[in-house]
Amino acid sequence: MDTHPVANEIDWNPILLRLQMKESRPTPAYPGDLKAALLNHAGLFNHPKGEAAYQMAVEIARLTTCCDPEVVYWFSRIVSLMDA
């Protein structure tokens, strides 16, 4: 079984591999600006709906754990629905 996270031909593994555990958090966290990293990685930094896609991913993640891995997951799902 292939568990390499690819959605809409975007390989999300480079983002996921940067997640790190921190003593102050129960879940892994991205070391830096997750929003900028996701928008750049998906090629949506200057896309008119890039910011909205990220904010939607954060809002969906807030319904459960609101952790960085979940934001990455929801962002990848939203991006797969967009026409980039």
The 8 nearest C-alpha neighbors of each residue, nearest first, counted from 0:
[[1, 2, 3, 4, 5, 6, 12, 10],
 [0, 2, 3, 4, 5, 12, 10, 6],
 [3, 1, 4, 0, 5, 12, 11, 10],
 [2, 4, 1, 5, 12, 10, 11, 0],
 [5, 3, 11, 12, 2, 10, 6, 1],
 [4, 6, 10, 9, 11, 8, 3, 7],
 [7, 5, 9, 8, 79, 75, 4, 10],
 [6, 8, 79, 9, 5, 78, 75, 80],
 [7, 9, 6, 5, 10, 79, 11, 4],
 [10, 8, 6, 5, 7, 11, 41, 40],
 [9, 11, 5, 12, 4, 8, 6, 13],
 [12, 10, 4, 14, 13, 5, 9, 15],
 [11, 13, 15, 14, 10, 16, 4, 3],
 [14, 12, 16, 15, 11, 17, 10, 40],
 [15, 13, 12, 17, 16, 11, 18, 36],
 [14, 16, 12, 17, 18, 13, 11, 68],
 [15, 17, 13, 14, 18, 12, 19, 11],
 [16, 18, 15, 14, 19, 29, 13, 30],
 [19, 17, 29, 28, 27, 15, 16, 30],
 [20, 18, 27, 28, 17, 29, 21, 30],
 [19, 21, 27, 28, 26, 22, 18, 24],
 [22, 20, 23, 24, 19, 27, 28, 25],
 [23, 21, 24, 20, 25, 26, 27, 19],
 [22, 24, 21, 25, 20, 26, 27, 28],
 [25, 23, 21, 26, 22, 27, 20, 28],
 [24, 26, 23, 27, 22, 21, 20, 66],
 [27, 25, 24, 20, 28, 66, 21, 67],
 [28, 26, 20, 19, 18, 21, 67, 29],
 [29, 27, 18, 19, 67, 20, 30, 26],
 [28, 30, 18, 31, 33, 17, 19, 67],
 [31, 29, 28, 18, 19, 32, 17, 33],
 [30, 32, 29, 33, 36, 35, 28, 34],
 [31, 33, 35, 34, 36, 30, 29, 37],
 [34, 32, 36, 35, 31, 37, 29, 30],
 [33, 35, 37, 36, 32, 38, 53, 50],
 [36, 34, 38, 32, 37, 33, 39, 44],
 [35, 37, 33, 39, 34, 38, 40, 32],
 [38, 36, 40, 34, 39, 35, 33, 41],
 [37, 39, 44, 43, 35, 41, 40, 36],
 [40, 38, 42, 44, 36, 41, 37, 35],
 [41, 39, 37, 42, 38, 36, 43, 14],
 [42, 40, 38, 43, 39, 37, 9, 78],
 [43, 41, 39, 40, 44, 38, 45, 46],
 [42, 44, 46, 38, 49, 41, 45, 39],
 [43, 45, 38, 39, 46, 42, 49, 35],
 [46, 44, 43, 47, 49, 42, 38, 48],
 [45, 47, 43, 49, 48, 44, 83, 42],
 [48, 46, 49, 45, 50, 43, 51, 44],
 [49, 47, 51, 46, 50, 52, 43, 45],
 [48, 50, 43, 46, 52, 51, 47, 44],
 [49, 51, 53, 52, 48, 54, 47, 38],
 [52, 50, 54, 48, 53, 49, 55, 47],
 [53, 51, 49, 55, 50, 54, 48, 56],
 [52, 54, 56, 50, 51, 55, 74, 57],
 [55, 53, 51, 57, 56, 52, 58, 50],
 [54, 56, 58, 52, 57, 53, 51, 59],
 [55, 57, 73, 74, 53, 59, 54, 70],
 [56, 58, 60, 54, 55, 59, 70, 61],
 [59, 57, 55, 61, 60, 56, 54, 62],
 [60, 58, 56, 61, 57, 62, 55, 73],
 [59, 61, 65, 57, 62, 58, 63, 70],
 [62, 60, 65, 58, 63, 59, 57, 64],
 [61, 63, 60, 59, 64, 58, 65, 57],
 [62, 64, 61, 60, 65, 59, 66, 69],
 [63, 65, 66, 61, 60, 62, 69, 26],
 [66, 64, 61, 60, 63, 69, 67, 70],
 [65, 67, 69, 64, 68, 70, 26, 60],
 [66, 68, 70, 69, 28, 71, 29, 65],
 [69, 67, 71, 70, 66, 72, 27, 15],
 [68, 70, 72, 71, 67, 66, 60, 73],
 [69, 71, 67, 73, 72, 56, 68, 57],
 [72, 70, 68, 74, 69, 73, 75, 67],
 [71, 73, 69, 75, 70, 74, 68, 76],
 [74, 72, 56, 76, 70, 75, 71, 77],
 [73, 75, 56, 77, 71, 76, 72, 70],
 [74, 76, 78, 72, 73, 77, 71, 79],
 [75, 77, 73, 79, 74, 78, 72, 80],
 [78, 76, 74, 80, 79, 75, 73, 52],
 [79, 77, 81, 75, 80, 76, 74, 52],
 [78, 80, 7, 76, 77, 81, 6, 75],
 [81, 79, 78, 77, 82, 76, 7, 75],
 [82, 80, 78, 79, 83, 77, 48, 52],
 [81, 83, 80, 78, 79, 48, 7, 46],
 [82, 81, 43, 46, 42, 78, 41, 79]]
